[in-house]
């Protein structure tokens, strides 16, 4: 019983589809063609779509990987500034320069002298926002700004991270969408 083995990769699928189309076109008479007219039309329709989808997916993956390096660096820097700001706040409380109740403005009461969780991007987004708002409230109540790092530096690095995070999220969504398109076309190519 004959066994039909499908190509394993998208490039191999494209080669097989192109070879089949070339064989049907190069045939002078249609007596040795082993496929129907519908199959030839399906080949002519799917090859450009599949080729374009594979190229777009490769480009999206490369773009996502290239921007990921920048994103990771901005994430690291934002995490560093946020954690240092919290540490300086805790040192100010420890030295007696600020009252312990100040932690309530930053939602840090339950963490006492410890850092809140900053491991995930969601944590970083949440705590960056809380710290920026808390520092603004404390200054409006007459408190002196914290320096080294100042909230302005924290905010700049936080906003750069947020922009990069949003862009990276869009790139990931594009890659997933294009991967779905290629997957659907792959099934069609295998059927043909």
C-alpha positions in Angstrom: 0.0 0.0 0.0 1.5 3.4 -1.0 2.4 5.8 1.8 2.1 9.5 1.2 4.5 11.5 3.4 3.8 15.2 3.8 6.6 17.8 4.0 7.7 18.7 7.6 8.5 22.4 7.2 6.8 25.3 5.5 9.7 25.8 3.1 9.4 22.1 2.1 5.7 22.5 1.6 6.3 25.5 -0.7 8.9 23.6 -2.7 6.5 20.7 -3.1 3.7 23.0 -4.1 5.9 24.8 -6.6 7.3 21.6 -8.0 3.7 20.2 -8.5 2.7 23.4 -10.3 5.8 23.4 -12.4 5.2 19.8 -13.4 1.6 20.6 -14.4 2.6 23.7 -16.4 5.6 22.0 -18.2 3.4 19.1 -19.3 2.7 19.5 -23.0 -0.3 17.2 -23.0 -2.4 16.6 -20.0 -2.2 12.8 -20.3 0.6 12.4 -17.7 -0.8 14.9 -15.2 -2.0 13.1 -12.1 -4.2 15.8 -10.8 -7.5 17.5 -11.7 -8.1 21.0 -13.1 -9.5 22.0 -9.6 -6.2 20.9 -8.0 -4.2 23.0 -10.4 -6.3 26.1 -9.7 -6.0 25.4 -6.0 -2.2 25.2 -6.4 -2.2 28.5 -8.2 -4.3 30.2 -5.5 -2.5 28.8 -2.4 1.2 29.3 -3.4 1.2 33.1 -3.3 -0.9 33.2 -0.2 1.2 30.6 1.6 4.5 32.2 0.5 3.4 35.6 1.6 2.1 34.3 5.0 5.4 32.5 5.7 7.5 35.6 4.8 5.3 37.8 7.0 5.5 35.3 9.9 9.3 35.2 9.6 9.5 39.0 9.6 7.2 39.3 12.6 9.3 36.8 14.6 12.5 38.6 13.7 11.0 42.0 14.7 9.7 40.6 17.9 13.1 39.1 18.8 15.0 42.3 17.9 12.6 44.5 20.0 12.7 41.9 22.9 16.3 42.8 23.7 15.4 46.5 24.1 12.2 45.6 26.0 14.1 43.4 28.5 16.7 46.2 29.1 13.9 48.8 29.7 12.2 46.3 32.0 15.3 45.7 34.0 16.0 49.4 34.4 12.4 50.3 35.4 12.5 47.5 38.0 15.8 48.8 39.3 14.6 52.4 39.7 11.3 51.3 41.3 13.1 49.1 43.8 15.7 51.7 44.6 13.0 54.3 45.2 11.2 52.0 47.7 14.5 51.3 49.4 15.3 55.0 49.7 11.8 55.6 51.2 12.4 52.8 53.7 15.8 54.2 54.6 14.2 57.7 55.2 11.7 56.1 57.5 14.4 54.1 59.3 16.5 57.3 59.8 13.4 59.1 61.2 13.2 61.6 58.4 9.6 60.4 57.6 6.9 58.9 59.6 6.0 55.2 59.2 2.5 56.2 58.1 3.9 57.5 54.9 3.9 53.9 53.6 0.1 54.1 53.4 0.4 56.6 50.6 2.4 54.1 48.6 0.4 51.0 49.6 3.5 49.6 51.2 2.2 49.2 54.8 2.0 45.4 54.6 5.6 45.0 53.3 7.2 47.0 56.1 10.9 47.1 55.2 10.6 44.6 52.4 10.1 45.2 48.7 6.8 44.3 47.1 6.8 41.7 44.4 8.4 43.1 41.2 9.1 39.9 39.4 6.4 40.1 36.7 5.6 42.9 34.2 2.1 43.2 35.7 3.7 43.8 39.2 6.1 46.3 37.7 3.3 48.2 36.0 1.1 48.2 39.1 3.8 49.3 41.5 5.2 52.0 39.2 1.8 53.6 39.0 1.3 53.3 42.8 4.6 54.9 43.6 4.3 57.8 41.2 0.8 58.6 42.5 1.9 58.1 46.2 4.9 60.5 45.8 2.7 63.1 44.2 0.2 62.9 47.1 3.0 63.1 49.7 4.5 66.2 48.0 1.0 67.9 47.8 0.7 67.3 51.5 3.9 69.3 52.1 6.5 66.6 52.1 10.0 67.0 50.6 10.6 65.0 47.4 12.7 61.9 47.6 16.0 62.1 45.7 18.4 59.6 44.4 16.4 58.4 42.5 13.9 61.2 42.2 10.3 60.3 41.2 11.0 62.1 37.9 13.7 59.5 37.0 11.5 56.7 38.2 8.6 58.1 36.0 10.8 58.5 32.9 12.1 54.9 33.1 8.7 53.6 34.0 7.1 55.3 31.0 9.8 54.0 28.7 9.1 50.5 30.0 5.3 51.0 29.5 5.7 52.1 25.9 8.0 49.2 25.2 5.7 46.8 27.0 2.7 47.9 24.9 4.7 47.7 21.7 6.0 44.2 22.6 2.4 43.1 23.3 1.4 44.3 19.9 4.3 42.4 18.3 3.4 39.2 20.2 -0.2 39.5 19.0 0.9 40.0 15.4 3.1 37.0 15.6 0.3 34.9 17.0 -2.1 36.1 14.4 0.3 35.4 11.6 1.2 32.0 13.0 -2.6 31.1 13.0 -2.8 32.2 9.4 0.2 30.0 8.4 -1.3 27.1 10.4 -4.6 27.4 8.5 -2.8 27.6 5.1 -0.6 24.7 6.1 -3.6 22.5 6.5 -4.9 23.6 3.1 -1.5 23.0 1.6 -1.3 19.5 3.1 -4.8 18.7 1.8 -3.8 19.8 -1.7 
